[in-house]
Amino acid sequence: MTPEQLLASLNDLSSAADLIEAIDNPVLQDQRGWDLSGWRYRMVPWGVSFRYREPNSEQSSEILALMAFDAPPALLLGGPERWNQRLAVRLFG
């Protein structure tokens, strides 16, 4: 799964939890038709950070899915037009 695909699949923190579960469980990845090889996660305050290392490259991407208070639902900071920065943040209200 590319960073753009993972970002598109993040609809809320529940979908982030589904991705975490699948990263830890290759059988579940197969059942859902996901290839999450190259993806790692770490829990951060109020959410999760997903990090992707490009195959055969030193380049990596990071996506933060965070609970945001007093923010519009699914506010996206960054995105395809800014992928050269290799960081995207999605806030869920």
VOPAGU-2260 file (C-alpha; in pm, 1 decimal, decimal comma):
REM VOPAGU-2260
SITE   aa  ch    i         X         Y         Z
SITE  MET   A    0       0,0       0,0       0,0
SITE  THR   A    1     140,8     336,7     -98,0
SITE  PRO   A    2     131,6     636,8     135,8
SITE  GLU   A    3    -140,5     791,5     -79,8
SITE  GLN   A    4    -352,2     475,3     -51,6
SITE  LEU   A    5    -306,4     452,5     324,5
SITE  LEU   A    6    -397,8     818,4     365,0
SITE  ALA   A    7    -710,7     768,4     154,7
SITE  SER   A    8    -813,6     471,9     373,7
SITE  LEU   A    9    -801,4     679,0     694,3
SITE  ASN   A   10   -1160,6     786,8     750,8
SITE  ASP   A   11   -1146,4     802,6    1130,6
SITE  LEU   A   12    -945,6     665,0    1422,5
SITE  SER   A   13   -1133,4     336,7    1393,5
SITE  SER   A   14    -986,7     283,8    1046,0
SITE  ALA   A   15    -643,7     371,5    1191,9
SITE  ALA   A   16    -698,5      95,1    1449,6
SITE  ASP   A   17    -785,4    -147,4    1167,0
SITE  LEU   A   18    -457,1     -61,6     994,3
SITE  ILE   A   19    -259,8    -110,2    1316,8
SITE  GLU   A   20    -419,0    -450,4    1367,9
SITE  ALA   A   21    -341,1    -552,6    1009,6
SITE  ILE   A   22      22,5    -434,1    1025,1
SITE  ASP   A   23      66,6    -672,1    1319,7
SITE  ASN   A   24    -119,6    -959,2    1151,9
SITE  PRO   A   25     -19,9   -1070,3     798,1
SITE  VAL   A   26    -314,8   -1313,5     783,4
SITE  LEU   A   27    -554,0   -1023,8     841,9
SITE  GLN   A   28    -374,3    -824,0     571,1
SITE  ASP   A   29    -437,6   -1107,7     327,0
SITE  GLN   A   30    -804,9   -1129,7     427,3
SITE  ARG   A   31    -849,6    -757,6     363,3
SITE  GLY   A   32    -643,3    -757,3      43,8
SITE  TRP   A   33    -386,9    -516,6     188,3
SITE  ASP   A   34     -11,1    -522,6     142,9
SITE  LEU   A   35     128,4    -331,1     438,9
SITE  SER   A   36     486,8    -444,6     398,9
SITE  GLY   A   37     718,2    -154,1     462,2
SITE  TRP   A   38     473,3       5,6     707,2
SITE  ARG   A   39     540,4      52,2    1079,8
SITE  TYR   A   40     343,9     240,1    1339,3
SITE  ARG   A   41     393,2     392,8    1678,3
SITE  MET   A   42     139,6     525,6    1917,5
SITE  VAL   A   43     162,9     898,9    1985,5
SITE  PRO   A   44     -43,0    1116,0    2221,5
SITE  TRP   A   45    -398,6    1131,0    2085,8
SITE  GLY   A   46    -330,4     907,7    1786,0
SITE  VAL   A   47     -87,2     705,4    1578,9
SITE  SER   A   48     206,7     771,2    1348,0
SITE  PHE   A   49     239,8     549,6    1040,7
SITE  ARG   A   50     583,8     537,8     877,9
SITE  TYR   A   51     659,5     386,6     537,9
SITE  ARG   A   52    1002,0     305,6     399,5
SITE  GLU   A   53    1018,1     290,3      20,3
SITE  PRO   A   54    1151,1     -48,6    -102,6
SITE  ASN   A   55    1520,8     -32,3    -198,6
SITE  SER   A   56    1539,2     332,7     -93,2
SITE  GLU   A   57    1624,8     548,4     203,5
SITE  GLN   A   58    1315,6     763,6     142,3
SITE  SER   A   59    1037,2     737,4     396,7
SITE  SER   A   60     693,6     887,6     448,3
SITE  GLU   A   61     501,4     954,6     765,8
SITE  ILE   A   62     129,1     992,8     820,6
SITE  LEU   A   63     -12,8    1109,4    1152,7
SITE  ALA   A   64    -372,2    1024,9    1243,3
SITE  LEU   A   65    -467,2    1233,1    1546,1
SITE  MET   A   66    -771,7    1312,0    1754,2
SITE  ALA   A   67    -828,5    1685,9    1724,4
SITE  PHE   A   68   -1046,1    1883,4    1957,4
SITE  ASP   A   69   -1242,1    2174,0    1808,1
SITE  ALA   A   70   -1127,6    2088,1    1454,0
SITE  PRO   A   71   -1339,8    2005,9    1150,9
SITE  PRO   A   72   -1378,9    1629,5    1101,5
SITE  ALA   A   73   -1114,3    1471,3     881,3
SITE  LEU   A   74    -914,3    1789,8     831,1
SITE  LEU   A   75    -617,2    1708,0     609,9
SITE  LEU   A   76    -292,0    1898,5     634,0
SITE  GLY   A   77     -58,9    1815,5     350,0
SITE  GLY   A   78    -153,5    1578,8      75,7
SITE  PRO   A   79     -58,5    1473,0    -273,7
SITE  GLU   A   80      31,1    1826,3    -380,1
SITE  ARG   A   81     280,9    1840,5     -91,8
SITE  TRP   A   82     420,9    1484,7     -96,9
SITE  ASN   A   83     772,9    1615,8    -151,1
SITE  GLN   A   84     763,0    1693,5     221,3
SITE  ARG   A   85     672,8    1327,7     286,6
SITE  LEU   A   86     451,3    1410,3     585,5
SITE  ALA   A   87      75,1    1420,3     603,7
SITE  VAL   A   88    -144,7    1480,0     904,1
SITE  ARG   A   89    -511,3    1389,4     929,9
SITE  LEU   A   90    -708,0    1525,9    1224,9
SITE  PHE   A   91   -1037,1    1371,5    1333,1
SITE  GLY   A   92   -1282,6    1583,3    1532,2
